[in-house]
Amino acid sequence: MKFYDISRELFSADVYPGDPVPWSERIRRIDTGDDYNLSAFFTGSHSGTHLDAPRHFLEDGDTIDRIPPEFLIGPCTVVTVEGIVTGAQIEELLPRCQKRILFHGDGQAFLDRSAAFVLADSGALLVGTDAISIGSEAEERSVHLELLGADIPILEGAVLDGVPDGDYLLIALPLKLRGLEASPCRAMLLQGTLPRDERFL
């Protein structure tokens, strides 16, 4: 079985404009005479590779600690796209995809509102992108509202360079941060035998 780590290193990842920049501090250091090393760090909840929960755009939506784990672990399809993906393109793709889909577009894989609407209506379990956000600047809010309003978690900032299109086992687990709308996560793709097929019908 082959493993692909599709997570960005937190402290060197690009930061969404206006978001806080992650930093770390060494509190105890062996090289300065302490008995052990101990660090502290600060990050925004949308730093690096991260998962958005419905609470991100919905005041009464579920928080990151309430997303069902079965949405975050399971069969997944990686698809390369060019430009902004439309609903018509999604309708063509769905029969070939698992219910978790990651869009690869060299950091420019965005959905328009019609694509988000089709996915929200399809029974998708998770939607992801290698871009810093799932929606283009013009439609960012509407795309998030369509997906998160259907309780579909969004994986943003994935690293899909060198990952061939196809089916994988996705593991994308956020920190268990009570009450928050998002969390950085360590996301992995495993290539090999899938536990069960979850394709769209």
C-alpha positions in Angstrom: 0.0 0.0 0.0 1.3 3.5 -0.9 0.9 6.5 1.3 0.6 10.1 0.2 0.9 12.8 2.8 -1.3 15.6 1.4 -0.8 18.0 4.4 1.0 21.3 4.3 3.6 22.0 6.9 1.8 24.4 9.2 4.3 27.1 9.9 5.5 27.6 6.2 2.1 27.3 4.5 0.5 30.3 2.8 -2.0 32.1 5.0 -5.4 33.3 3.7 -5.3 37.2 3.5 -6.2 38.6 6.9 -5.8 35.3 8.9 -3.3 35.1 11.7 0.2 33.8 10.9 1.1 30.6 12.8 4.1 30.8 15.1 5.9 28.6 17.6 8.0 29.2 20.7 10.4 26.9 22.5 9.5 27.1 26.2 12.1 24.6 27.6 15.3 23.7 25.7 17.8 21.0 26.4 20.5 23.0 24.6 20.1 25.8 27.2 20.2 23.6 30.2 16.7 22.4 30.6 16.0 18.7 31.2 13.6 18.4 28.3 12.2 20.2 25.2 8.8 21.8 25.3 7.1 24.0 22.7 4.1 26.2 22.5 2.4 27.3 19.3 -0.3 29.6 18.0 -2.4 29.1 14.8 -5.6 30.2 13.2 -8.1 27.4 12.8 -7.9 27.7 9.0 -4.1 27.5 8.7 -2.4 25.0 6.5 -4.3 22.0 5.4 -7.6 22.3 7.3 -11.2 21.2 7.5 -14.1 23.6 7.6 -17.2 22.6 9.6 -20.7 23.9 9.0 -20.2 26.5 11.8 -17.8 28.3 9.6 -20.7 30.0 7.7 -23.7 28.9 9.7 -24.2 30.2 13.2 -26.2 27.1 14.3 -24.1 24.6 12.2 -22.1 21.8 13.7 -18.6 22.5 15.0 -15.5 20.7 14.0 -15.6 18.3 17.0 -19.1 17.2 15.9 -18.3 16.1 12.4 -18.9 12.4 12.1 -15.6 10.5 11.7 -17.1 8.4 8.9 -17.2 11.5 6.8 -13.4 12.0 7.2 -12.2 8.4 6.7 -13.1 6.4 3.6 -12.9 6.0 -0.1 -12.0 9.1 -2.0 -11.4 10.2 -5.6 -8.8 12.7 -6.7 -9.7 14.6 -9.9 -7.6 17.1 -11.9 -9.5 20.1 -13.0 -8.7 23.3 -14.9 -10.3 26.6 -14.1 -13.5 27.1 -12.1 -15.5 23.9 -11.9 -19.2 24.1 -12.9 -22.3 22.1 -12.0 -22.3 20.6 -15.5 -18.8 19.3 -15.0 -19.7 17.8 -11.6 -22.6 16.0 -13.1 -20.3 14.4 -15.7 -17.7 13.5 -13.0 -20.0 12.0 -10.3 -20.6 8.6 -11.8 -16.8 8.0 -11.8 -16.2 9.3 -8.3 -16.4 8.2 -4.7 -18.5 10.3 -2.3 -15.4 12.0 -1.1 -13.8 14.1 -3.8 -10.6 16.1 -3.9 -10.0 18.6 -6.7 -6.5 19.0 -8.0 -5.8 22.2 -9.9 -2.3 23.4 -9.0 -3.7 25.5 -6.2 -6.5 26.9 -8.4 -9.2 24.2 -8.0 -12.3 26.3 -7.3 -16.0 25.5 -7.5 -18.7 27.8 -8.6 -22.1 27.9 -6.9 -23.7 25.5 -9.4 -21.0 22.9 -8.7 -21.5 23.3 -5.0 -25.3 22.9 -5.5 -24.9 19.7 -7.5 -22.5 18.3 -4.9 -24.8 19.3 -2.0 -27.7 17.5 -3.7 -25.7 14.4 -4.5 -25.0 12.9 -1.1 -21.3 13.8 -1.1 -19.6 13.1 2.2 -16.6 15.5 1.8 -15.3 17.9 -0.8 -11.7 19.1 -0.9 -9.3 21.2 -2.9 -5.6 22.0 -3.2 -6.6 25.7 -3.3 -6.6 27.9 -0.2 -10.4 28.1 -0.4 -13.0 25.9 -2.1 -14.7 28.9 -3.8 -13.3 31.6 -6.0 -13.2 35.1 -4.6 -16.4 36.1 -6.4 -18.4 33.1 -5.1 -16.6 32.1 -1.9 -19.5 32.7 0.5 -22.1 31.0 -1.7 -20.0 27.9 -2.4 -19.3 27.5 1.3 -23.0 28.0 2.2 -24.2 25.4 -0.3 -21.7 22.7 0.9 -21.7 23.4 4.6 -25.5 23.9 4.6 -25.7 20.3 3.4 -23.4 19.2 6.3 -20.5 18.5 3.9 -17.1 19.2 5.5 -14.6 21.0 3.3 -10.9 20.1 3.1 -8.9 23.0 1.9 -5.2 23.5 1.2 -4.4 19.9 0.4 -1.1 19.0 -1.3 -1.9 17.0 -4.4 1.2 17.5 -6.4 2.4 14.1 -7.6 -0.8 12.3 -6.6 -2.3 10.6 -9.7 -6.0 10.9 -10.4 -7.9 7.9 -9.1 -9.4 6.3 -6.0 -7.7 6.2 -2.6 -8.5 5.8 1.1 -8.7 9.2 2.7 -7.9 9.9 6.3 -8.3 13.6 7.2 -8.6 14.0 11.0 -8.8 17.5 12.6 -7.9 18.3 16.1 -10.8 17.8 18.5 -11.4 21.5 19.2 -14.7 22.0 21.0 -16.9 24.7 19.6 -14.7 25.8 16.8 -15.6 26.2 13.1 -12.4 24.6 11.6 -9.2 22.9 12.5 -5.8 22.1 10.9 -5.6 18.4 10.1 -3.1 15.8 9.0 -4.5 14.4 5.8 -3.3 11.2 4.1 -4.2 9.2 1.0 -3.6 5.5 0.9 -3.5 3.7 -2.4 -4.5 0.1 -2.4 -7.6 -2.0 -1.6 -10.5 0.2 -0.5 -12.5 -1.0 2.4 -15.8 -0.6 0.5 -17.1 1.2 -2.6 -19.1 4.4 -2.0 -19.6 5.6 -5.5 -22.4 7.8 -6.6 -25.2 5.8 -8.2 
